[in-house]
């Protein structure tokens, strides 16, 4: 299930490869891919008041996106 960032600039979704994919709503381009889940993250949510993301499959992950790196195809691991 996809969800939008609080500012509406990004949309993200979990995938079967265990990654979280992030797209720009302005350009439609994928701007980041965060890897770290062993299974498909079925739950992905932006925090409503912060630029923080949570995702879960059999494990819970918290992601703190570096907004300066979004758009440069930055890939990061789970925190």
Secondary structure, DSSP 8 states (H G I E B T S, - for coil): --EE-TTSSEEEEE-TTS-EEEEETTT--EEEEE---SS---EEEE-SSSS-EEEESSSEEEE---TTTTTTTEEE---
